[in-house]
Amino acid sequence: MATSTAPSSSSLTLSQSLSKSLPTISPHPHRISLPTISLSTSSLKCSRRVASRAAAVRASASAVDVEDKTETGLVEKSVNTIRFLAIDAVEKANSGHPGLPMGCAPMGHILYDEIMKYNPKNPYWFNRDRFVLSAGHGCMLQYALLHLAGYDSVKEEDLKSFRQWGSKTPGHPENFETPGIEVTTGPLGQGVANAVGLALAEKHLAARFNKPGSEIVDHYTYVILGDGCQMEGISNEACSLASHWGLGKLIAFYDDNHISIDGDTAIAFTESVDKRFEGLGWHVIWVKNGNTGYDEIRAAIEEAKAVTDKPTLIKVTTTIGFGSPNKANSYSVHGSALGAKEVDATRKNLGWPHEPFHVPEDVKKHWSRHTPEGAALEAEWNAKFAEYEKKYKEEAQELKSLISGELPVGWEKALPTYTPDTPGDSTRNLSQTNLNALAKVLPGLLGGSADLASSNMTLLKMFGDFQKDTPEERNVRFGVREHGMGAICNGIALHCPGLIPYCATFFVFTDYMRAAMRLSALCEAGVIYVMTHDSIGLGEDGPTHQPIEHIASFRAMPNILMLRPADGNETAGAYKVAVLNRKRPSVLALSRQKLPNLPGTSIEGVEKGGYTISDNSSGNKPDVILIGTGSELEIAAKAADELRKSGKTVRVVSFVSWELFDEQSAAYKESVLPAAVSARVSIEAGTTFGWEKIVGSKGKAIGIDHFGASAPADKIYKEFGLTVEAVIAAAKALC
């Protein structure tokens, strides 16, 4: 669906013509940039001409669709093309999962060839339907579909390099590698939860921007999930919310093939999925013949679309490895290549005389219509948006900023600033002040907490709750569902660049959503994780709630920012960093206890990761450097005051983010932590693991390398040696 020729200057699409005026969101250098949109009203006449041509193309395409639906032979040939592209790619790589693509090829064909709206030549067109392969191990299904549909990201050579170094067809779908892939899937259940986030974003934006007769936001989210996804608890968390929120444009296909890696699912999975989803509040349809029941699949999709007040699960009973005479319906076709002998047998069984990777000409011609049809769909939407902009200028401008990811000019000025005279407060309370200040200037900011909003302090006071009947609101109530919450936020973040989701829980409960947070980092989803109760400072709740190893664990995770602010200015700085980093998530570890606003802290300092807040030395040669984060920065500052009274020159460094500090120049890092000064003491209410990197082999790291205890915070700090006296003693021993 889209033209392969470049548009003339007088007929630029909405996603092209603003490229000179809006910044492009740049992924990694070897990756395609996300598109910006242009909605110039001066091109309205041209847009109408394009729309007229679009209507003609769509009418022609629809006629072809109707004709093709009666040509079962061509459909079957197309479905077998999908199957054998998957078989051949897995065989060539001698690695992969051919069974799912062979079984799901019929539903994949109907979705991509007959149902979904998309533009292969612009994978980031805003109003496209979204597709998620939650059972990501079967990714050759989606690669084959993208290839047939005309996506430039999956050429024949890409299929032939499946799972190989530098390939755009990795072993599981990766949104940052392959345009046309919406989210990164593989860990089972994550994808369906991502799909809930995508559908939430569509419903939210539609409620905010659609007008009577102008449904400018109008697309579906489709997802294929398997038995493994159904077994993982995250899918139940997310699907429970999907029903609660009434996500009627979410349609999930359950590949009901009864086979997992260990064999028949009867060994461990015998529940009634139908009844469970009915209990969750979904509309449930059963397609009993997913192998050749094309009309059944079509009818199920039409029925699902007619149900607008709840999501739909279409259980499609399929045969894993369909067509393989000796391995179909067995675990042996799940996760390994068929083998040359079985490939030949399958070719004979399905009447497929072609060489590997062959696409028959009639199949190629049939699918080629998606290029002009996609261009037509986008052009029609562009014209519709141009009309919308004339009537609703402010709304159109705001929606454009969300689609492009362009932040409002001067948004950072909304961040509050503090002085040492400002009364101290917990950084969780300061976080709420920042969130509410940002909500006034960032139209894409939305989020919520895992049933802890009154403790995480995450409510946006000027907005109501996002609910089934109030989807325009921006407070999202996730309930006690951390794992689902994180993955849903990934889906929101990846729906369009301007949406900035945040989610919150106690820091220790990141253990419940670590897999989703890891995928945030991997798939470049800039979710803001607001993690309160960051240390033993939460006190009486005891060791079950006191995070010890968590800060270190996130510092070890690639492409994620771990920030532990010490006061008001640093909390504001952490939010500035988090908002600016749209391609990597941020974790803000925030205190329950009140902290003073310290002299020398700043928003700008946080952006450097580590910076000096006080220093009475000269020549970059202090006697000792004291380093702290979060609530322990105050302890370091007080210890410095006492050491200076005894004649020592002391530098106090706030080390709010190791990752940001690592990104600074060598000269800057030397100005903060001079190599010649080995007398360094760090203090942090967590494990000392990793601190040797900062304090060096001759320095001293003060922390906690054991679990906490139940007691008031002051008593715990004293008993565990996180005190001014301990810092002073360590410093004197070093200098």
C-alpha positions in Angstrom: 0.0 0.0 0.0 2.1 3.2 -1.2 3.9 4.6 -4.2 7.4 3.7 -4.9 8.1 6.9 -6.8 9.0 10.1 -5.1 6.1 12.6 -4.7 6.3 16.0 -6.5 6.9 19.1 -4.4 3.3 20.0 -4.9 1.9 16.8 -3.5 3.9 16.0 -0.5 2.2 13.7 2.0 1.5 14.9 5.5 4.4 12.8 6.9 6.8 14.4 4.4 6.0 18.0 4.0 6.8 19.2 7.5 10.3 17.8 7.5 11.9 21.2 7.1 10.0 22.8 9.9 9.9 20.1 12.6 12.9 18.2 14.0 13.3 14.5 13.0 13.5 12.1 15.9 16.7 10.3 15.1 17.2 6.7 16.0 20.6 5.0 15.7 22.6 6.1 12.7 21.9 2.9 10.7 18.2 3.1 11.3 15.3 5.0 9.7 14.2 8.2 11.3 10.7 8.5 12.6 8.6 10.7 10.4 7.3 14.1 11.1 4.1 15.4 9.8 3.3 18.5 7.8 -0.2 19.9 7.5 0.1 23.0 5.5 -3.4 24.4 4.6 -1.9 26.0 1.5 -1.7 22.5 0.0 -5.4 21.8 0.6 -6.4 22.0 -3.1 -3.6 19.5 -3.9 -4.7 17.3 -1.1 -8.2 17.2 -2.5 -6.8 16.1 -5.9 -4.7 13.5 -4.2 -7.7 12.4 -2.1 -9.7 12.0 -5.3 -7.0 9.8 -6.8 -6.9 8.0 -3.5 -10.6 7.2 -3.6 -10.2 5.8 -7.1 -7.3 3.6 -6.2 -9.1 2.4 -3.1 -12.3 1.6 -5.1 -10.2 -0.3 -7.6 -8.4 -2.1 -4.7 -11.7 -3.0 -3.1 -12.9 -4.5 -6.3 -9.8 -6.6 -6.5 -10.3 -7.6 -2.9 -13.8 -8.8 -3.6 -12.7 -10.7 -6.6 -9.7 -12.2 -4.8 -11.8 -13.4 -1.9 -13.7 -15.7 -4.3 -10.4 -17.0 -5.8 -9.6 -19.5 -3.1 -6.8 -21.0 -5.2 -4.9 -17.7 -5.2 -5.5 -17.2 -1.5 -4.1 -20.7 -0.8 -1.1 -20.0 -3.0 -0.5 -16.8 -1.1 -0.8 -18.6 2.2 1.6 -21.3 1.1 4.0 -18.6 -0.1 4.1 -17.3 3.5 4.6 -20.8 4.8 7.5 -21.6 2.6 9.2 -18.2 3.0 9.3 -19.0 6.7 10.4 -22.6 6.1 13.2 -21.6 3.7 14.5 -18.8 6.0 14.6 -21.1 9.0 16.2 -23.9 7.0 18.9 -21.6 5.6 19.7 -20.3 9.1 19.3 -23.7 10.6 17.7 -21.9 13.4 14.2 -20.6 14.2 10.6 -21.5 14.7 8.8 -22.6 11.5 5.8 -24.2 13.2 3.9 -21.0 14.1 4.3 -19.3 10.7 3.1 -22.5 9.0 0.0 -22.6 11.2 -0.8 -18.9 11.4 -0.2 -18.1 7.7 -4.0 -18.0 7.0 -4.8 -15.4 9.6 -1.6 -13.5 8.8 -2.6 -13.4 5.1 -6.1 -12.2 5.8 -4.9 -9.5 8.2 -2.2 -8.0 6.0 -3.9 -8.6 2.7 -7.5 -7.9 3.4 -8.1 -6.2 6.7 -5.3 -3.9 7.9 -4.7 -0.4 6.7 -1.0 0.6 6.3 1.5 2.2 4.0 4.5 -0.1 3.2 6.5 2.9 1.9 5.9 4.9 5.1 5.8 2.4 8.0 5.4 5.3 10.5 2.2 6.8 9.0 0.3 7.8 12.1 -3.2 6.4 11.4 -2.0 2.9 10.4 -3.4 -0.2 12.0 -0.9 -1.7 14.5 0.0 -5.3 14.5 1.9 -7.1 17.3 3.2 -10.7 17.1 3.3 -11.4 20.8 4.5 -14.9 20.0 7.6 -13.4 18.7 9.5 -16.6 18.1 7.3 -17.0 15.0 8.7 -13.8 13.6 9.2 -15.3 10.1 5.5 -15.0 9.7 5.6 -11.2 10.1 8.8 -10.9 8.0 7.2 -12.9 5.2 4.1 -10.6 5.4 6.1 -7.4 5.4 8.1 -8.7 2.4 5.0 -9.5 0.4 3.3 -6.3 1.3 6.2 -4.3 -0.1 8.1 -3.0 2.9 11.6 -1.9 2.0 12.9 -3.2 5.3 12.4 -6.8 4.4 13.8 -7.6 0.9 14.6 -11.1 -0.3 18.1 -10.8 0.8 16.9 -10.0 4.3 14.8 -13.2 4.4 17.9 -15.1 3.3 19.9 -13.5 6.1 17.4 -14.4 8.8 19.0 -14.4 12.3 22.4 -13.5 10.9 24.9 -10.7 11.9 23.7 -7.3 10.7 20.4 -8.7 9.5 17.1 -6.7 9.5 15.4 -10.0 10.3 16.6 -10.9 13.8 15.5 -13.9 15.7 12.6 -12.1 17.4 10.9 -8.9 16.1 12.7 -5.7 17.0 11.1 -2.4 16.3 14.4 -0.5 16.3 15.8 -2.8 13.6 13.0 -3.4 11.2 10.6 -0.7 10.1 7.1 -2.2 10.1 7.6 -3.9 13.4 5.7 -1.9 16.0 7.2 -3.3 19.3 10.0 -5.7 20.3 8.6 -9.1 21.3 10.0 -12.4 22.3 9.6 -12.7 26.1 6.1 -14.3 26.0 3.2 -12.2 27.1 5.0 -8.9 26.7 3.6 -8.3 23.2 0.0 -8.6 24.1 0.6 -6.2 27.0 2.3 -3.8 24.5 -0.8 -4.2 22.3 -3.0 -3.1 25.2 -0.8 0.0 25.5 -1.1 0.7 21.8 -4.9 0.4 21.9 -5.0 2.6 25.0 -3.1 5.3 23.2 -5.5 5.1 20.2 -8.5 5.4 22.4 -7.0 8.2 24.4 -6.0 10.3 21.4 -9.3 9.6 19.6 -11.2 10.9 22.7 -9.1 14.0 22.8 -9.0 14.9 19.1 -11.8 13.4 17.2 -14.7 15.7 16.4 -18.2 14.9 15.0 -17.6 14.0 11.3 -13.8 14.2 11.8 -12.5 11.0 13.2 -8.9 11.8 12.6 -7.6 9.1 15.0 -9.2 5.8 13.9 -7.2 2.6 13.8 -7.1 -0.9 15.2 -4.6 -2.9 17.1 -4.2 -6.5 16.2 -2.2 -9.1 18.0 -1.4 -12.8 17.6 -0.5 -14.6 20.9 0.1 -18.3 21.6 -0.2 -20.7 24.4 3.0 -19.5 26.0 1.7 -15.9 26.1 -1.5 -17.2 27.7 0.5 -19.0 30.4 2.5 -16.0 31.4 0.9 -13.9 34.2 1.6 -10.6 32.4 -1.0 -11.4 29.8 -3.7 -11.8 32.4 -2.7 -8.5 34.0 -2.8 -6.6 30.8 -6.0 -8.3 29.4 -7.9 -7.6 32.6 -7.1 -3.9 32.1 -8.0 -4.0 28.4 -11.5 -5.1 29.3 -11.8 -2.7 32.2 -10.9 0.2 29.9 -13.2 -1.0 27.1 -10.6 -1.2 24.4 -12.9 -2.1 21.6 -10.4 -1.6 18.9 -8.1 -4.3 20.3 -8.5 -7.6 18.5 -6.4 -10.6 19.6 -5.9 -13.8 17.8 -5.1 -16.8 20.0 -3.1 -19.4 18.1 -4.7 -22.4 19.7 -2.4 -25.2 18.6 -2.0 -27.0 21.9 1.8 -27.3 21.5 4.7 -25.8 23.4 8.4 -26.5 23.5 7.9 -29.4 26.0 5.1 -31.0 24.0 1.4 -31.0 24.2 0.1 -28.3 26.5 -2.0 -30.9 28.3 1.0 -31.5 30.5 0.7 -28.1 32.2 -2.1 -26.0 30.6 -5.6 -27.3 30.7 -7.7 -24.3 31.7 -10.5 -23.0 29.6 -9.0 -19.9 28.0 -12.4 -19.0 26.5 -14.1 -18.9 29.9 -11.1 -17.0 31.4 -11.4 -14.2 28.8 -15.1 -14.1 29.1 -14.6 -13.7 32.9 -12.2 -10.9 32.2 -14.9 -9.2 30.1 -13.7 -9.9 26.6 -15.9 -10.8 23.6 -14.8 -14.3 22.6 -15.1 -16.0 19.2 -13.9 -19.5 18.3 -12.7 -20.2 14.8 -12.5 -24.0 14.8 -10.7 -24.4 11.4 -7.8 -22.0 11.4 -6.0 -24.0 8.8 -8.3 -23.5 5.8 -11.3 -21.7 7.2 -10.7 -18.4 5.5 -14.3 -17.3 5.6 -14.5 -18.2 9.3 -11.5 -16.0 10.0 -13.0 -13.1 8.0 -16.4 -13.4 9.7 -14.8 -13.5 13.1 -12.9 -10.2 12.3 -16.1 -8.5 11.1 -17.9 -9.7 14.3 -15.0 -8.4 16.4 -15.2 -5.0 14.8 -18.9 -4.8 15.4 -18.2 -5.1 19.2 -17.1 -1.7 20.1 -17.3 -1.6 23.9 -14.8 -4.4 24.7 -11.8 -6.1 23.2 -12.2 -9.3 21.3 -10.3 -12.6 21.6 -10.6 -14.8 18.5 -9.5 -18.3 19.4 -8.2 -19.8 16.2 -7.6 -23.5 16.4 -4.6 -24.3 14.1 -2.2 -27.1 13.4 1.4 -26.1 14.3 3.6 -26.9 11.3 0.6 -27.3 9.0 1.6 -29.2 5.9 4.6 -31.0 7.3 3.6 -34.7 6.9 5.8 -36.0 9.8 6.2 -33.1 12.2 2.9 -31.2 12.1 1.1 -31.0 15.4 4.3 -31.9 17.4 6.8 -30.0 19.5 9.6 -31.0 17.0 8.3 -28.3 14.6 8.1 -25.6 17.2 11.7 -24.5 17.7 14.0 -26.0 15.0 14.3 -26.3 11.3 12.4 -29.0 9.5 15.5 -30.5 7.9 16.0 -31.0 4.2 14.2 -34.3 4.0 11.1 -33.0 5.8 11.2 -29.7 3.7 11.0 -31.8 0.5 8.2 -33.9 2.0 6.3 -30.7 2.9 6.8 -29.3 -0.6 5.3 -32.4 -2.1 2.5 -32.5 0.5 1.4 -28.9 -0.2 2.1 -29.1 -3.9 4.9 -26.5 -3.8 7.3 -27.2 -6.7 9.3 -23.9 -6.3 12.8 -23.3 -5.3 13.5 -21.7 -1.9 12.4 -18.1 -1.4 10.3 -18.1 -4.6 7.3 -15.8 -4.8 5.0 -16.9 -7.7 4.2 -14.0 -10.1 0.5 -14.1 -9.5 1.0 -13.9 -5.8 3.5 -11.0 -6.3 1.1 -9.2 -8.5 -1.7 -9.7 -6.1 0.2 -8.2 -3.2 1.7 -5.4 -5.2 -1.5 -3.4 -5.0 -0.7 -2.6 -1.4 1.8 0.0 -2.5 -0.6 2.3 -4.3 -3.4 1.5 -1.9 -1.2 2.4 1.1 -0.3 5.7 -0.6 -3.9 6.3 -1.2 -4.9 5.7 2.4 -2.3 8.1 3.7 -3.1 10.7 1.1 -6.8 10.5 2.0 -5.9 10.9 5.7 -3.7 13.9 4.9 -6.5 15.6 3.1 -8.8 14.8 6.0 -6.3 16.3 8.4 -6.0 19.4 6.3 -9.7 19.9 6.6 -9.6 19.2 10.3 -6.8 21.8 10.8 -8.9 24.5 9.2 -11.7 23.8 11.7 -9.7 23.0 14.8 -6.4 24.8 14.6 -5.3 24.4 18.2 -6.2 20.7 18.4 -4.5 20.0 15.1 -1.3 21.8 16.3 -1.3 19.7 19.5 -1.9 16.5 17.7 0.9 17.3 15.2 3.3 17.8 18.1 2.3 14.4 19.5 2.8 12.7 16.2 6.2 14.3 15.6 7.5 14.2 19.1 8.3 17.9 19.0 8.3 19.3 22.6 6.7 22.7 23.2 9.2 25.6 23.1 10.3 26.5 26.6 8.6 23.5 28.3 11.5 23.2 30.7 10.8 26.6 32.2 7.8 25.0 34.0 10.2 22.9 36.2 10.3 24.3 39.7 13.5 25.5 41.3 14.5 25.6 45.0 16.9 27.4 47.4 18.4 26.2 50.7 15.7 28.3 52.4 12.9 26.3 50.8 11.4 23.9 53.4 12.7 20.4 52.9 10.4 17.6 51.6 10.5 14.0 50.4 11.6 13.6 46.8 8.4 11.7 46.2 6.4 14.8 47.1 8.7 17.0 45.0 8.2 14.5 42.1 4.4 15.2 42.3 5.1 18.9 42.0 7.2 18.3 39.0 4.6 16.0 37.3 1.8 18.5 37.8 4.0 21.3 36.5 4.9 19.3 33.4 1.4 18.2 32.7 0.5 21.8 32.0 3.0 22.1 29.2 3.5 18.6 27.9 0.3 17.4 26.1 1.7 13.8 25.8 2.3 13.2 29.5 0.1 10.6 31.0 0.4 7.8 33.5 -0.2 6.4 36.9 0.6 4.0 39.6 0.2 0.3 40.6 -2.5 1.1 43.2 -0.2 3.4 45.1 -0.9 6.8 43.7 -1.5 8.3 47.1 1.9 7.0 48.3 3.9 7.4 45.0 2.4 10.9 44.7 1.7 10.5 41.0 -1.8 12.0 40.5 -2.1 14.8 37.9 -4.5 17.0 39.9 -5.9 18.9 36.9 -7.1 15.7 35.2 -9.5 12.9 35.9 -9.0 9.2 35.5 -8.6 7.4 32.2 -11.5 5.0 32.3 -13.8 3.3 29.8 -16.1 6.3 29.6 -13.5 9.0 30.2 -10.6 8.0 27.9 -9.6 11.6 27.3 -8.2 11.9 30.9 -4.6 11.3 31.8 -4.4 9.6 35.2 -4.1 5.9 34.4 -5.2 3.5 37.2 -3.2 0.3 36.7 -4.2 -1.6 39.9 -1.7 -4.0 41.5 -0.3 -5.1 38.2 3.4 -3.9 38.0 4.4 -6.3 35.2 1.5 -5.4 33.0 1.9 -1.8 33.8 5.4 -1.6 32.5 4.7 -3.4 29.3 1.5 -1.3 28.7 3.6 1.9 29.1 6.0 0.5 26.5 3.1 0.2 24.1 2.0 3.8 24.8 5.5 5.1 24.3 5.9 3.3 21.0 2.5 4.4 19.6 3.8 7.8 18.7 6.9 9.9 19.7 5.0 12.6 21.6 3.4 10.4 24.1 5.4 10.4 27.4 4.1 7.7 29.7 5.1 7.3 33.3 4.3 4.6 35.8 5.0 4.2 39.5 5.4 1.7 42.4 7.7 1.2 45.3 11.2 0.8 44.1 11.5 -2.7 45.5 8.7 -3.9 43.3 10.6 -3.2 40.1 11.4 -6.9 40.6 7.8 -7.5 39.4 8.3 -5.6 36.1 12.0 -5.9 35.4 11.3 -7.8 32.2 9.2 -5.0 30.9 11.8 -2.4 32.0 14.5 -4.3 30.3 12.4 -4.2 27.1 11.9 -0.5 27.6 15.7 -0.2 27.4 16.0 -2.6 24.5 13.2 -1.2 22.3 14.1 2.5 23.0 10.8 3.3 24.8 11.3 6.4 26.9 9.0 5.4 29.7 9.5 7.3 33.0 9.6 5.0 36.0 8.7 6.9 39.1 10.0 4.6 41.9 9.4 5.8 45.5 10.5 4.4 48.8 14.0 4.1 47.4 16.0 2.7 50.4 16.0 1.6 54.0 14.8 5.2 54.6 11.2 3.9 54.2 11.7 2.5 57.7 9.1 0.4 59.5 7.8 -1.6 56.6 11.0 -3.6 56.8 13.3 -5.6 54.6 10.6 -6.9 52.2 10.0 -3.3 51.1 13.6 -1.9 51.4 15.5 -2.1 48.1 19.1 -2.9 48.6 20.5 -4.2 45.3 18.1 -2.5 42.9 20.0 0.7 42.1 23.1 -1.3 41.2 21.0 -3.7 39.0 19.6 -0.9 36.9 23.1 0.7 36.6 24.1 -2.6 35.0 21.3 -2.5 32.5 22.2 -1.0 29.1 20.3 2.0 27.7 18.5 3.0 30.8 19.1 6.0 33.1 19.2 5.4 36.8 18.7 8.7 38.7 18.6 9.2 42.4 18.0 12.9 43.1 18.9 14.4 46.5 16.5 17.4 46.8 14.1 19.7 44.9 16.5 21.0 42.2 17.8 17.5 41.5 14.3 16.1 41.2 13.5 18.8 38.7 16.7 18.0 36.9 15.9 14.3 36.8 12.5 15.0 35.2 14.2 17.3 32.6 16.6 14.5 31.7 13.7 11.9 31.6 11.5 14.0 29.3 14.4 14.7 26.9 15.4 11.1 26.6 12.7 9.7 24.4 14.7 6.7 23.3 15.8 5.4 26.6 13.8 4.9 29.8 14.5 6.7 33.1 14.2 5.3 36.6 13.8 7.9 39.3 14.5 6.5 42.8 12.7 8.8 45.3 12.6 9.1 49.0 9.8 8.7 51.5 11.6 10.8 54.2 12.0 14.5 54.0 15.3 15.9 52.7 16.7 19.5 52.9 17.3 21.5 49.8 21.1 21.6 49.7 23.4 24.5 48.6 25.0 23.9 45.3 22.5 21.5 43.7 21.1 22.3 40.3 19.1 21.1 37.4 22.1 21.6 35.1 24.3 19.5 37.4 21.9 16.6 37.1 22.3 16.7 33.3 26.0 16.0 33.8 25.3 13.0 36.0 27.9 13.8 38.6 28.9 17.3 39.7 30.5 19.3 42.5 28.1 20.9 45.0 30.8 22.3 47.4 34.6 22.5 47.5 37.1 24.5 49.6 40.1 23.2 47.7 42.2 24.8 45.0 44.0 23.5 41.9 41.7 20.6 41.6 43.5 18.9 44.5 41.2 18.4 47.4 42.4 16.2 50.3 39.4 14.0 50.0 36.3 13.7 47.8 33.0 12.7 49.4 30.4 11.3 47.0 26.7 10.8 47.7 23.4 10.1 46.0 19.8 10.8 47.1 19.2 11.1 50.8 22.9 10.3 51.6 24.1 13.4 49.8 23.1 15.4 52.9 25.2 13.1 55.0 28.2 13.7 52.8 27.7 17.5 52.9 27.5 17.5 56.8 30.6 15.3 57.0 32.4 17.8 54.7 31.5 20.6 57.0 33.0 18.8 60.0 36.2 17.8 58.1 36.8 21.4 56.9 36.7 22.5 60.6 39.7 20.3 61.1 41.6 21.9 58.2 40.8 19.5 55.5 40.0 20.5 51.9 37.0 18.6 50.9 35.0 18.3 47.7 31.4 17.0 47.8 30.1 15.4 44.6 26.5 14.5 43.9 26.5 11.4 41.7 22.9 11.4 40.7 23.4 9.3 37.5 26.4 7.2 36.6 25.2 6.8 33.0 25.1 10.5 32.4 28.5 11.1 34.0 30.0 8.4 31.8 28.8 10.3 28.8 30.7 13.4 29.7 34.1 14.4 28.3 37.3 13.1 29.8 38.2 16.7 30.8 34.9 17.2 32.6 35.2 13.9 34.5 38.7 14.9 35.5 37.4 18.2 36.8 35.0 16.4 39.1 37.0 13.3 40.0 40.7 14.1 39.4 42.8 10.9 38.9 45.4 12.2 41.3 43.0 12.2 44.3 42.6 8.6 45.5 41.1 9.6 48.8 37.4 9.1 48.0 34.5 8.1 50.1 31.0 7.2 48.8 27.9 6.8 50.7 24.6 5.3 49.4 21.8 3.4 51.2 22.2 0.3 49.0 24.8 -2.3 48.0 28.3 -1.2 47.6 28.5 -3.4 44.5 30.0 -1.3 41.6 31.2 1.6 43.7 34.9 0.6 43.3 34.6 2.0 39.7 34.0 5.5 41.3 36.0 5.4 44.5 38.9 3.3 43.1 40.8 0.6 44.9 42.1 2.9 47.5 38.8 4.5 48.3 36.0 3.5 50.7 32.4 2.7 49.8 29.8 3.0 52.6 26.6 1.2 52.0 24.5 -1.9 52.9 25.5 -5.4 51.6 22.7 -7.2 53.5 18.9 -6.9 53.8 17.4 -4.1 55.9 15.3 -4.2 59.1 12.0 -2.9 60.6 12.5 0.2 62.6 12.3 4.0 62.2 14.6 5.3 59.4 16.9 7.3 61.7 17.5 4.2 63.9 18.2 2.0 60.8 20.7 4.5 59.4 22.5 4.6 62.7 22.6 0.9 63.3 23.8 0.2 59.7 26.5 2.8 59.8 25.2 5.3 57.3 26.1 8.3 59.4 28.1 11.5 59.3 30.5 9.9 61.8 31.2 6.9 59.5 32.0 9.2 56.6 34.3 11.3 58.7 36.1 8.3 60.0 36.6 6.8 56.5 37.8 10.1 55.2 40.4 10.5 58.0 41.6 7.0 57.4 42.3 7.9 53.8 43.9 11.4 54.1 
